[in-house]
Amino acid sequence: MTSHPPAKDHLPVYDGLVRERGDVVAEVREVAERTLDQARRGLAGDPGARQERTSR
């Protein structure tokens, strides 16, 4: 017998953690996408690809 995970839109434990701590997964995904874009531009020779670090 194979158990199926709960529907993606109904994950009470995850929802509770997001309410308490913020959506860390979404934040990490956003940073990773920006980093990947910056790396691609840098490798392509874009002089504006370098950005200063931002503090939180």
C-alpha positions as CSV (number, residue, x, y, z in Angstrom):
1,M,0.0,0.0,0.0
2,T,1.4,3.4,-1.0
3,S,0.5,6.4,1.1
4,H,0.1,9.7,-0.7
5,P,1.4,13.0,0.7
6,P,-1.2,15.6,1.6
7,A,-2.3,18.0,-1.1
8,K,0.2,20.7,-1.8
9,D,-2.2,23.4,-0.7
10,H,-2.9,21.7,2.7
11,L,0.2,21.3,4.7
12,P,-0.7,22.4,8.2
13,V,2.7,21.9,9.7
14,Y,4.4,23.9,6.9
15,D,1.7,26.6,7.1
16,G,2.2,26.9,10.8
17,L,6.0,27.3,10.4
18,V,5.5,29.9,7.7
19,R,3.3,31.9,10.0
20,E,5.8,31.6,12.8
21,R,9.1,32.0,11.0
22,G,8.4,33.3,7.5
23,D,8.6,31.5,4.2
24,V,12.3,30.6,4.3
25,V,12.0,28.3,1.3
26,A,10.6,31.2,-0.8
27,E,13.3,33.6,0.4
28,V,16.1,31.1,-0.3
29,R,14.6,30.5,-3.8
30,E,14.6,34.2,-4.5
31,V,18.2,34.7,-3.4
32,A,19.3,31.7,-5.4
33,E,17.6,33.0,-8.5
34,R,19.2,36.5,-8.1
35,T,22.6,34.8,-7.6
36,L,22.2,32.6,-10.6
37,D,21.2,35.6,-12.7
38,Q,24.2,37.6,-11.4
39,A,26.6,34.7,-12.2
40,R,25.2,34.3,-15.7
41,R,25.6,38.0,-16.4
42,G,29.1,38.0,-14.9
43,L,30.2,35.0,-17.0
44,A,28.7,36.8,-20.1
45,G,30.9,39.8,-19.4
46,D,28.3,42.2,-18.2
47,P,30.2,44.9,-16.3
48,G,27.0,45.7,-14.2
49,A,26.9,42.1,-12.9
50,R,28.8,42.9,-9.8
51,Q,26.6,44.2,-7.0
52,E,27.4,45.3,-3.5
53,R,26.2,43.1,-0.7
54,T,23.1,44.1,1.1
55,S,22.8,43.6,4.9
56,R,19.6,42.4,6.5
